[in-house]
Amino acid sequence: MYTLVRQQKDKIPWTKLVWFSQGVLRFDFITWLVFQDRLATGHRTCRWGQTVVGTLFGVEPDPDWEITSTQVLSGSYDRLTFILLRRVLQLTIYFIWRERNARKHDKGRKTGGPAGSDD
């Protein structure tokens, strides 16, 4: 009965990069927000007419998530490599977002701690 009443939608390939059993929920969620273009980054807030407070790499970031996700998904990797590749992608997104927020809200840069720590 459920299959008769449910609305069928196209499969979205990048969901394999966001949701997987070895993922960490906070990294999964931030990555999902990025792919949905729902993260209030400086790039997005410029469209709202707000000025950007600084930049992360000296230029306005403009990631093309479609190209990035296609490159990751089109490669042929063994299971462990694919898990690690997705985790690295999510960690990179999360820590860039966190550093951007720290700079935007005048908390200064995080000093080098172990990768994945919240200090």
matplotlib code that plots the C-alpha trace (Angstrom):
import matplotlib.pyplot as plt

x = [0.0, 2.8, 4.4, 1.1, 0.6, 4.1, 5.5, 8.4, 11.3, 14.6, 17.5, 20.1, 23.7, 25.4, 23.4, 26.0, 28.6, 26.4, 24.6, 26.5, 26.7, 30.3, 29.6, 29.5, 26.1, 27.3, 29.6, 26.8, 24.4, 26.8, 27.7, 23.9, 23.4, 26.2, 24.8, 21.4, 22.9, 21.4, 24.6, 24.8, 28.3, 29.6, 29.0, 25.3, 24.8, 26.3, 23.2, 21.1, 22.9, 25.0, 28.7, 31.2, 33.5, 36.8, 37.5, 39.0, 41.7, 42.0, 39.5, 35.7, 35.2, 33.0, 33.0, 31.3, 29.8, 28.4, 31.9, 33.4, 30.7, 30.9, 34.6, 34.3, 31.4, 32.8, 36.0, 36.3, 37.5, 37.5, 35.1, 37.5, 39.0, 35.5, 34.6, 37.8, 37.3, 33.8, 35.0, 37.8, 35.4, 33.0, 35.8, 37.2, 33.7, 33.1, 36.4, 36.4, 32.8, 33.8, 36.9, 34.9, 32.4, 35.1, 36.6, 33.3, 32.3, 35.7, 36.7, 40.0, 41.5, 41.6, 45.1, 46.4, 44.8, 44.3, 42.1, 38.5, 38.9, 36.7, 39.2]
y = [0.0, 2.4, 2.0, 2.9, 6.2, 7.4, 10.0, 8.7, 11.0, 10.8, 9.3, 11.8, 10.4, 12.7, 11.1, 8.3, 11.0, 12.3, 9.4, 6.2, 4.0, 4.9, 8.6, 11.0, 12.7, 16.3, 15.9, 14.2, 17.1, 19.9, 18.1, 17.7, 21.4, 22.2, 20.0, 21.5, 25.1, 25.8, 26.7, 30.4, 30.8, 34.2, 33.1, 32.5, 35.6, 37.8, 37.0, 38.3, 41.7, 41.2, 41.9, 39.2, 39.6, 38.3, 35.3, 32.0, 31.7, 35.3, 34.9, 34.3, 30.6, 29.2, 25.3, 23.4, 20.5, 18.9, 18.4, 17.4, 14.8, 13.4, 13.0, 11.1, 9.0, 8.1, 6.6, 2.9, 2.4, -0.6, -0.4, 0.9, 3.6, 4.8, 5.1, 7.0, 9.3, 10.2, 10.8, 13.1, 15.1, 15.5, 16.5, 19.0, 20.6, 20.7, 22.2, 24.8, 25.8, 25.9, 28.0, 30.4, 30.8, 31.4, 34.1, 35.7, 35.9, 37.2, 34.1, 34.0, 31.0, 27.6, 26.6, 23.3, 20.5, 16.8, 16.4, 15.8, 17.3, 20.1, 22.1]
z = [0.0, 0.9, -2.6, -4.2, -2.3, -1.9, -4.4, -6.5, -6.8, -8.7, -6.9, -6.0, -6.5, -3.9, -1.0, -0.9, 0.0, 2.8, 4.5, 5.2, 8.3, 9.1, 9.1, 12.0, 12.4, 12.8, 9.7, 7.8, 8.6, 7.7, 4.4, 3.7, 4.3, 1.9, -0.9, -0.3, -0.4, 3.0, 4.9, 5.5, 4.2, 3.0, -0.6, 0.1, 2.3, -0.5, -2.5, 0.4, 0.1, 3.2, 3.1, 3.7, 6.7, 5.4, 3.2, 4.1, 1.5, 0.4, -2.4, -2.3, -2.1, -4.9, -4.7, -7.4, -5.5, -8.6, -10.0, -6.7, -6.0, -9.6, -9.3, -6.0, -7.1, -10.6, -9.2, -8.6, -5.0, -2.7, 0.2, 2.8, 0.5, -0.4, 3.3, 4.1, 1.1, 2.2, 5.8, 4.6, 2.4, 5.3, 7.7, 5.2, 4.7, 8.5, 9.5, 6.8, 7.8, 11.5, 10.8, 8.6, 11.5, 14.0, 11.9, 11.1, 14.7, 15.9, 17.9, 16.0, 14.3, 15.9, 16.9, 15.6, 17.6, 16.6, 13.6, 14.6, 18.1, 19.3, 21.3]

ax = plt.figure().add_subplot(projection="3d")
ax.plot(x, y, z, "-o")
ax.set_aspect("equal")
plt.show()
